[in-house]
């Protein structure tokens, strides 16, 4: 007699090799006013059926995604092949592609929702906070071979959360005001009930139980509604890193993709070697997220369970050196080397503030500078 299927079971597709994939969200801005334009539906319709181009919550946003890639260079080439014709269509319609964590001065109340049941349900439930989600980000997927590795990797990867957020921080402005934060997006997004930092699970069974509880209590209908900053993506067989603010250019995106690829693969290999992966108490992880969002590359972060601290850029220097052999094996040494350039020349939030200062606070100049950085 066969037993009944376990309703809690979540199959993990698994990836036979450590693949990488990228999702890159872009806003559409009017070439004259530099304000947001709610014309994504028309742009996507002109692009036509393309699995690399997706609609998002708001009609001002177009998402460009890669296929399954073996390394960072392949992923960047994939993105470029979609972006070049897409930008031509966008420009022909009097707009530009723009990417940062937030738009410097756009009004959230002026934005239109994409017509889709799941987006309507999200806003119906989350109300004011859901309507406030005028934010853009980058997601990086890394293939994992087996479900039992996923949660230890997710939990240990949180030790490097502040590094990833500080490097990508690009949302200092909100509604025309300087928030004082390097990443206001990170603070905004965690207001949604299923977003923010993941719980510290160590086994796949714990994750399955959590998803079961979320569904049973009506918090979610589908697993994708768990919008953690780092989460499993079972149907793809990946760990999905969603920490990053929107990234304005391919150079920085390639660096952040390579760093993510190396970090996940390094943890995967250490598990294979029988190592117990390091993890920090949740309260340290939460504090590190806030410090990185507030201070960016000037954040002094907590390093370990013993509460040792260090400037994030100093820790990045050591981290990049340690990951060099991993990068070589993944054929992304050149891209990983670009990470240091981000904190040597200044992250996006720092560059935006410099542009605003040089133009007497005119935030339209900030939009122009971000648009110009998209060199494809």
C-alpha positions, 0 to 999 in steps of 0.5 A: 500500500503506497503512502500519501504524498507529503503535502509539505514536500518541496522539490528542488530542481538542482543544478549539475554545475554552479550556473549563474543568472541575472535579473536587472530591473530598469525604470523608464524615464522621460528624456525631457522631464527626467521623471518616470514614464508609465509606458512599459506595456507599450515598450514590451509590446513593441519588443514582442515575445521575448523570454528575456524581457518581463513586466513588473509591479509598476508600469514604469519598469522593464526587467531584463533577464539572462538565460542559464549562464556558466560565468559572469562574462556570458551573463553580461553578453546575454544581457547586452544582447537584449539591452541594445535593441530594447534601448533603441525602442525606448529611445525612439519613444522619447525615453531612456533606461534608468537604473538605481535603487530609487528615482531621485524625485519621482512621486510614488502616487503618480505611478500606475500598476501593471494589470495582473491579478497577483499585483492587484492582490499584493496592493490589496493586502499591503495597501500604503506600503505596497503602493510605496514600492517605487524601487528597483534592484538586481537579483543574481541566481547561482545553481546549487546541486542539492537541496540539503546545501541550500539553507546552510548556504543562505544562512552563511551568506548573510555574513556577507550581506553588508558587503553586497549592500554597501557596494550596490547602494544607489538609493540615497534620495526619496521623493526629492529629499536626501534620506541620509541613507546609502540604500533607502530601498533596503529599508523600504522593501523590508516593510512588506510582510514577507520581505526582508532578511531570511530566517536562519534555517539549517535544513531543507525540512525546516524550509518546507515546514515554514512554507507549509505554515505560510500557506496554511495561515493564508500569508502566501498562496505561492512560494514566490511571494516569499520575497526574502533578500536571499531565498531558495528558488526551488524550480530553478535549482538556485540560491537567489541573492536579492540584496542589491540596489539597482545597478546603473552600469554593466561594469559594476554589475559584472563585479557584483555578479562575480562576487556573488557567484564566488561567494556561493560557490565557495560556501558550496565547496566548503560544505563538500569538504565537510566544513560547518559553515560560519553563521552569525546571530540574527541580531548581528545580521539585522544590525549589519543590514541597517549599518550598510543601508545607512552608511554604505561603504563607511559602515563598520560591520560586525564580523562574527558571533564574537562581535568583532568589528571592521570597516566594510572596505577593509574586510572586502580587501581581505575577502577579495584576496581569499576568493581569487582562486574561486574566481579563477576556477569560475573564469571571472577573475577580471570581473571580481577584480572590478569590485575594488574599483567600486569603493575606490571611485565611489559607489552609486549613492556617493556619485549621485550626491556628488552630482547633486552638489555640483548642480546646486541640488538639481536632481534632474542632473542625477538622473542624467548621470545615471542614464549616461552610465549605462554604457552597453 
